[in-house]
Amino acid sequence: MTDLVIKDGTGSGKRAKVDEDNNLRTVAITHSEIRHVSDHDGQAYVLDSGVKTLASTAEHVLSWVKLTQGSDLQGYFERLSISWNGGSTNYNRPLELRLWGGMAEPTANNVAFTPTNLNLGSPNVAQGTFWTWDGVGVGMTVAFMGLLVMSFIVSQGWTRIPFNDGIVIPTDTVLGISVIGAEVGDVGLQVLGFFE
């Protein structure tokens, strides 16, 4: 009978270690998918709106994204983070955050921006059209909001909403983000995502 020998995969000829209970000794290091994509492909980005002051309790469109990365890549939203000061009186008023699919492209009160690559050594740039509210008026002006994908109610402070790659944005698909504050107040938005 021939003994089974497990060797390491590097070709060095070293045998795998087995403990006294006959368990094979292994080591595994895991990373989040966004970390892997950032490290190996340089295709992970953050979209940051900066802090904006909501001028009224009307709906304000903060961000608009249309990806054109290429037919072989699509976008994934890993996490959305929103900061809300709670309004302007008791600082305890809620804010509703809404995500829209198919929102019309903004026609006023918008400024183009470039998402920041999370791999600071990567020359890659996110391919798409990215608009954020310029702080003038009551959010970006859009002809129609599109289809409501989901909404969240957040309280004063910094709220992280994990999607764990659950929101997929194929090429040429639009995602818009809006907020409605119970009072005027300050809001900031960050979205982490990647292409794969």
N, C-alpha and C positions, 0 to 999 in steps of 0.2 A: 504494500500500500504506500502511495506517494503522499508525503505531507504537502498540504497547501501552504504556499508562502505568499504573503502579500507584501509587495515592495512599494516604496514611495513612487509617485508619478513623475519624478524628475530624471529617472534613468541613472541615479547614483548607485542603485543596488542596495540601498538601506532597507532593512526589513521594518515593517510596522510593529509597534510595541503592543503587547497584550499583557494586561495585568493579571494578578493571581486568581481573579474570578473569570478569566478568559474573555474579558471585554477589550475590544479593540480601542486603543487610545486615538482619539481624533480631536481636532480643533477646527472650529468654524467661526468665522467672523461675518456678521451680517450688517448690512447697511440699508437704509431706506432707499427706495427706488430713485427718489430725487437726488440723493447723494451720489448714487452710482452714475446716473445720467450726467450730473454735473462733473464728476471726476473723469469719466471715460469719454464722454461725447461733447462736453461743454455746451449743453443745450438746456440748462435749467436757468430760470429767470425769475426776477421779482418785479412786479408792477406796483408802483407806489404813487398814490394820488397826492401825497403831501397833506397837510392839515388845511381844511376848508371850513369857512363859516357859513352855515345854512342861514339864509336871510329870512326864511319864513317856514311855516309848517307844510308847505306844498312839497310835492315829490321833486327831488333833485336828482338828475342823472349825473353820476360822478365819473363813470368810465365806460368806454366802448372799445371792444377788441374784435378785429377780424384777422384771422391767421391766414397767411399765404406761404407757409414754410415749405411747401412742396407736396406733391401727391404721395410721397412715401412716408411723410411724417404727419402726426397729428398732435394736438396739444392736450395736456392733462392738467387739471387744477389739483394741486396737492393740498393747499390750505389757503383760507381767506382770513385775514385779521382786520378787525375794525376797532378804531378808537372813537369814543363818544364821551363828551364831557358832561352829559346828562341834562343839557338844556341851559337855561339862562336864569332860573330863579332858585330852585332848591337843588339843582344838579342831580335830580333823581328821576328824570323823565325818560321813557323808553324811546328807542329808535327802531324803525323797521328797515331792514335791509332786503332788497329784492334783486334777484338774478333773472334776466330776460334773454330769451333766445330770439334771434331774427329782428332785433331792434333796428330801426332805420338809422342811417348814418347821421351824426349831428351836423347841423347847418349853422349854428351860432353858439357863442359862449364856450368854445372848445379850443384846445391847444394840443398839438401832436406831442407825443413823448416816446422815448425809447426805453423798453424794459432793461434793467440791469442784469448782466450775466452773473450768476452766482459763482462761477469759476472765474476768478479775477485774472487768471492767466490765459483765458480762452479768447481768441479773436472773433468768435461767433457773435452774431447779432440776431435777435428774434426777427423773423420775417413776418410782417403783417402791417396792419394799420392800427394804430393805438391812439385813442383820444382820451383826454381827461378834461374835466371842467376847469375853466380858467378863473373861476371865482366870481365872475360877473353874472348878474341876473339870478335866476332861480334854476340853477343847473344848466346842463347842455340842452339846446333846443333840438328835439327830434320829432319827426312827423308822426311816428307811431312807435309804441313801446315794444310790440312783438308779443311773444308767448311767455307768460310767467312760468319760469322753471321751478323756482322755489323762493320762499321768503323766511326771514328769521326776525325775531324780536330780540334786541340786545339792550342791556342796561348800561349805566355809566361805567366807564373803564375801558380796558383793552380786552376784546373778546376774540378768541381763536376758534375758527370753525374748520375742523379737519374734513377734507373730502377724500383723502387717501386715494387719489387718482380717480375718484368716482365721476368727476365731470370731464367728459371727453369733448374736445372741440376739433372736429375735422377741418381740413383746409376749406377756406371760403365760408366758414360758418361764423356767425356773429354772436357775441355775448355782451350784453349790457348790464351795468350795475347801477341801481338807484337806491336812494334812502328817503325816508320820511321821518322827520323828527317831530315829537310831540310839542317841542318848543324850538325856537332858534337855538343854535349851539354849534360847537366845533366838532368836526368829524375828520377822520383820516382812514385811508383804506390801503391795505397791502394784499397782494395776491401772489402766492408762490406757485409756479408751475413748470412744466418741462415739455420738451418735444421728444417723441420717440417713434 
